[in-house]
Amino acid sequence: MGNRHKFTGKKVTEELLTDNRYLLLVLMDAERAWSYAMQLKQEANTEPRKRFHLLSRLRKAVKHAEELERLCESNRVDAKTKLEAQAYTAYLSGMLRFEHQEWKAAIEAFNKCKTIYEKLASAFTEEQAVLYNQRVEEISPNIRYCAYNIGDQSAINELMQMRLRSGGTEGLLAEKLEALITQTRAKQAATMSEVEWRGRTVPVKIDKVRIFLLGLADNEAAIVQAESEETKERLFESMLSECRDAIQVVREELKPDQVGPSAKPWPLLWAGVQVSLCPLLRWTPVL
């Protein structure tokens, strides 16, 4: 509709719902705004000014989702579709609140979404429930992250276990979760002064090495528990990268110009870092 100069879209109304394809038009508008927001999320890492545009597109996605939910209240729409529309709106609303760091509002929206999907999963066959259960698993890390920011300190452990089982997260949560885990390990590292290795006490004064040693057990457990070879490979490469960085830092401390009693413990620490990986790499460290 419109004229030769401007297109004016026809508004989808309840009267048009004799054909359910009209609902897909509204859904497509929401998905288009959402996908653009995800693109801007990636670009905002290097261009912070795009964050404002990102939030704008998220708000637009929520607006379209709310319109979809309103249309689905019609008697012409079945109960399953009504619930799916409610869950969809709750999820997008939660993601918008999440980006605004409105943790309480975000967790309420995510919990609503999770509850709906759990009810849908219990109402259908096992084959049909797979998709709904998958959505519940995808939402759970967001809920735990919000809980942590509200004040639930135990949530960080659950988040780390979720990350280990999946080999990482995706979407808006990924970077925030990685930053949170790094921050938590850094705080733990501040209280770590030494480690036991082969019956000897080795002082650990380098923060990067402390963080690596603290996360090593989690990384090893993740590789063992990973559900796919692809996930194992990704986690293994990440652990090796962290190990190389830690060893390089220790090597810097072992430069020839560093002599005297203060330098003696570092060869032991270097060997300790290497030995930590022996069960996985199957090689003997150079002592």
C-alpha positions as CSV (number, residue, x, y, z in Angstrom):
1,M,0.0,0.0,0.0
2,G,1.0,3.7,-0.3
3,N,1.8,5.8,-3.3
4,R,4.5,6.1,-5.9
5,H,6.8,7.9,-3.4
6,K,6.4,5.9,-0.2
7,F,5.4,2.4,0.8
8,T,3.0,2.1,3.7
9,G,2.7,-1.4,5.2
10,K,-0.7,-2.8,5.9
11,K,-1.2,-3.3,9.7
12,V,-1.9,-6.9,10.7
13,T,-5.2,-7.0,12.6
14,E,-7.3,-9.7,14.2
15,E,-9.6,-9.7,11.3
16,L,-6.8,-11.0,9.0
17,L,-6.1,-14.0,11.2
18,T,-8.2,-16.3,9.1
19,D,-4.9,-17.0,7.5
20,N,-2.2,-17.7,10.1
21,R,0.5,-16.6,7.7
22,Y,-0.2,-13.0,8.7
23,L,1.3,-13.9,12.2
24,L,4.5,-14.8,10.4
25,L,4.8,-11.3,9.0
26,V,4.9,-9.8,12.6
27,L,7.3,-12.6,13.7
28,M,9.5,-11.8,10.8
29,D,9.7,-8.1,11.8
30,A,10.7,-9.1,15.3
31,E,13.3,-11.5,14.0
32,R,14.7,-9.0,11.6
33,A,15.2,-6.4,14.4
34,W,16.7,-9.1,16.7
35,S,19.2,-10.4,14.1
36,Y,20.3,-6.9,13.3
37,A,20.8,-6.3,17.0
38,M,23.0,-9.4,17.2
39,Q,25.1,-8.0,14.3
40,L,25.4,-4.7,16.0
41,K,26.5,-6.5,19.2
42,Q,29.5,-7.9,17.4
43,E,30.4,-4.6,15.8
44,A,29.9,-2.7,19.1
45,N,33.0,-4.5,20.4
46,T,35.2,-2.3,18.2
47,E,32.8,0.6,17.7
48,P,31.2,1.5,21.0
49,R,28.9,4.1,19.4
50,K,26.9,1.3,17.9
51,R,25.7,0.2,21.3
52,F,23.0,2.8,21.2
53,H,21.7,1.5,17.9
54,L,21.9,-2.0,19.3
55,L,19.5,-1.1,22.2
56,S,17.2,0.6,19.7
57,R,16.9,-2.5,17.6
58,L,16.3,-4.6,20.7
59,R,13.5,-2.3,21.8
60,K,12.0,-2.6,18.3
61,A,12.2,-6.4,18.4
62,V,10.4,-6.4,21.8
63,K,7.7,-4.1,20.4
64,H,7.0,-6.4,17.5
65,A,7.0,-9.4,19.8
66,E,4.4,-7.7,22.1
67,E,2.3,-7.0,19.0
68,L,2.6,-10.7,18.0
69,E,1.5,-11.7,21.5
70,R,-1.5,-9.3,21.4
71,L,-2.6,-10.8,18.1
72,C,-2.3,-14.3,19.5
73,E,-4.8,-13.5,22.2
74,S,-7.5,-13.9,19.5
75,N,-9.8,-16.9,19.8
76,R,-8.7,-17.9,16.3
77,V,-5.2,-18.8,17.7
78,D,-4.7,-22.2,19.4
79,A,-3.4,-22.4,23.0
80,K,0.1,-23.7,21.9
81,T,0.7,-20.7,19.7
82,K,-0.5,-18.3,22.4
83,L,2.0,-19.8,24.9
84,E,4.9,-19.8,22.4
85,A,4.2,-16.1,21.7
86,Q,4.2,-15.3,25.4
87,A,7.5,-17.1,25.8
88,Y,9.0,-15.3,22.8
89,T,8.1,-11.9,24.1
90,A,9.4,-12.7,27.6
91,Y,12.7,-13.9,26.2
92,L,13.3,-10.7,24.1
93,S,12.2,-8.5,27.0
94,G,14.6,-10.3,29.2
95,M,17.5,-9.8,26.7
96,L,16.7,-6.1,26.5
97,R,16.6,-5.7,30.3
98,F,19.8,-7.8,30.4
99,E,21.6,-5.3,28.2
100,H,20.4,-2.5,30.3
101,Q,21.7,-4.4,33.4
102,E,18.3,-4.4,35.0
103,W,18.9,-7.7,36.6
104,K,15.7,-8.1,38.6
105,A,13.5,-7.3,35.6
106,A,15.6,-9.5,33.3
107,I,15.4,-12.6,35.6
108,E,11.7,-12.2,36.0
109,A,11.3,-12.2,32.2
110,F,13.7,-15.2,31.8
111,N,11.9,-17.2,34.5
112,K,8.5,-16.6,32.8
113,C,10.0,-17.7,29.5
114,K,11.5,-20.8,31.2
115,T,8.3,-21.7,32.9
116,I,6.3,-21.6,29.7
117,Y,8.8,-23.8,27.8
118,E,8.8,-26.3,30.7
119,K,5.0,-26.5,30.6
120,L,5.0,-26.9,26.8
121,A,7.7,-29.7,27.1
122,S,5.6,-31.6,29.6
123,A,2.4,-31.3,27.4
124,F,3.8,-33.0,24.3
125,T,5.6,-36.1,23.1
126,E,9.2,-36.7,23.9
127,E,10.2,-35.9,20.3
128,Q,8.3,-32.6,20.4
129,A,9.6,-31.7,23.8
130,V,13.2,-31.7,22.6
131,L,13.1,-28.2,21.2
132,Y,11.4,-26.8,24.3
133,N,13.9,-28.4,26.6
134,Q,16.7,-27.0,24.5
135,R,15.3,-23.5,24.9
136,V,15.2,-24.1,28.7
137,E,18.9,-25.0,28.7
138,E,19.8,-22.0,26.6
139,I,18.0,-19.6,29.0
140,S,19.4,-21.1,32.3
141,P,22.8,-19.4,32.1
142,N,21.1,-16.0,31.6
143,I,19.0,-16.7,34.8
144,R,22.0,-17.7,36.8
145,Y,24.0,-14.6,35.6
146,C,21.2,-12.3,36.6
147,A,21.0,-14.1,40.0
148,Y,24.7,-13.6,40.6
149,N,24.4,-9.9,39.9
150,I,21.4,-9.6,42.2
151,G,23.4,-11.1,45.0
152,D,23.4,-14.9,44.7
153,Q,27.1,-15.7,45.1
154,S,26.5,-19.5,44.5
155,A,25.4,-18.7,40.9
156,I,28.9,-18.3,39.7
157,N,29.7,-22.0,40.3
158,E,26.7,-23.0,38.4
159,L,27.6,-20.7,35.5
160,M,31.0,-22.1,35.3
161,Q,29.7,-25.7,35.2
162,M,27.2,-24.7,32.5
163,R,30.1,-23.2,30.5
164,L,32.3,-26.3,31.0
165,R,29.5,-28.7,29.9
166,S,28.8,-26.7,26.7
167,G,32.3,-25.6,25.9
168,G,31.2,-22.0,26.0
169,T,28.0,-19.9,25.5
170,E,26.7,-17.8,22.7
171,G,24.9,-14.6,22.1
172,L,24.8,-11.6,24.4
173,L,25.8,-13.6,27.5
174,A,29.1,-15.0,26.1
175,E,31.4,-12.1,26.7
176,K,29.8,-11.1,30.0
177,L,30.2,-14.6,31.3
178,E,33.8,-14.9,30.3
179,A,34.6,-11.6,31.9
180,L,32.8,-12.6,35.1
181,I,34.7,-15.9,35.3
182,T,38.0,-14.1,34.7
183,Q,37.2,-11.5,37.3
184,T,36.2,-14.2,39.9
185,R,39.4,-16.1,39.3
186,A,41.4,-12.9,39.6
187,K,39.9,-12.3,43.0
188,Q,40.7,-15.9,44.1
189,A,44.2,-15.5,42.7
190,A,44.8,-12.5,45.0
191,T,44.7,-14.8,48.0
192,M,46.9,-17.5,46.4
193,S,50.6,-17.2,47.5
194,E,52.0,-20.7,46.9
195,V,51.4,-24.2,45.5
196,E,52.5,-27.7,46.5
197,W,54.4,-29.6,43.8
198,R,56.3,-32.9,44.3
199,G,56.5,-32.3,48.0
200,R,57.9,-28.8,47.7
201,T,56.2,-25.5,48.4
202,V,56.6,-23.1,45.4
203,P,55.7,-19.4,45.8
204,V,53.4,-18.0,43.1
205,K,53.8,-14.3,42.6
206,I,52.6,-13.8,39.1
207,D,48.9,-13.0,38.8
208,K,48.6,-14.6,35.3
209,V,50.1,-17.9,36.5
210,R,47.9,-17.9,39.6
211,I,44.8,-17.5,37.4
212,F,45.9,-20.3,35.1
213,L,46.6,-22.7,38.0
214,L,43.2,-21.9,39.6
215,G,41.4,-22.6,36.4
216,L,43.4,-25.7,35.4
217,A,41.2,-28.2,37.3
218,D,38.0,-26.8,35.8
219,N,39.5,-26.9,32.3
220,E,40.7,-30.5,32.7
221,A,37.2,-31.5,34.0
222,A,35.6,-29.7,31.1
223,I,37.6,-31.7,28.5
224,V,36.6,-35.0,30.2
225,Q,32.9,-34.0,30.5
226,A,32.6,-32.4,27.0
227,E,29.7,-33.9,25.1
228,S,31.4,-33.7,21.6
229,E,34.8,-34.0,20.1
230,E,34.4,-30.5,18.7
231,T,33.8,-29.1,22.2
232,K,36.8,-31.0,23.6
233,E,39.0,-29.7,20.9
234,R,37.9,-26.1,21.5
235,L,38.5,-26.4,25.2
236,F,41.8,-28.1,24.8
237,E,43.1,-25.4,22.5
238,S,41.9,-22.7,24.9
239,M,43.7,-24.4,27.8
240,L,46.9,-24.8,25.8
241,S,46.8,-21.1,24.9
242,E,46.4,-20.1,28.5
243,C,49.3,-22.5,29.4
244,R,51.6,-21.0,26.8
245,D,50.8,-17.5,28.1
246,A,51.6,-18.6,31.7
247,I,54.9,-20.3,30.7
248,Q,55.9,-17.2,28.6
249,V,55.4,-15.0,31.7
250,V,57.5,-17.3,33.8
251,R,60.2,-17.4,31.1
252,E,60.4,-13.6,31.3
253,E,61.1,-13.9,35.0
254,L,64.0,-16.3,34.2
255,K,66.0,-14.0,32.0
256,P,69.8,-14.2,32.5
257,D,70.0,-10.9,34.2
258,Q,67.8,-12.1,37.0
259,V,70.2,-13.7,39.5
260,G,70.3,-14.3,43.2
261,P,68.1,-16.1,45.7
262,S,64.8,-14.4,44.6
263,A,65.1,-16.1,41.2
264,K,65.6,-19.6,42.4
265,P,61.9,-20.7,42.9
266,W,60.9,-19.8,39.3
267,P,62.4,-22.9,37.6
268,L,60.3,-25.0,39.9
269,L,57.2,-23.0,39.1
270,W,57.9,-23.3,35.4
271,A,58.2,-27.0,35.7
272,G,55.1,-27.1,37.8
273,V,53.0,-25.4,35.1
274,Q,54.3,-27.9,32.5
275,V,53.7,-30.9,34.7
276,S,50.1,-29.8,35.3
277,L,49.4,-30.7,31.6
278,C,51.3,-34.0,31.4
279,P,48.3,-36.3,31.9
280,L,46.7,-34.7,28.8
281,L,49.8,-34.0,26.7
282,R,51.6,-37.3,27.6
283,W,55.1,-35.7,27.6
284,T,57.7,-35.2,30.3
285,P,58.6,-31.7,31.2
286,V,62.1,-30.4,31.1
287,L,63.2,-29.7,34.6
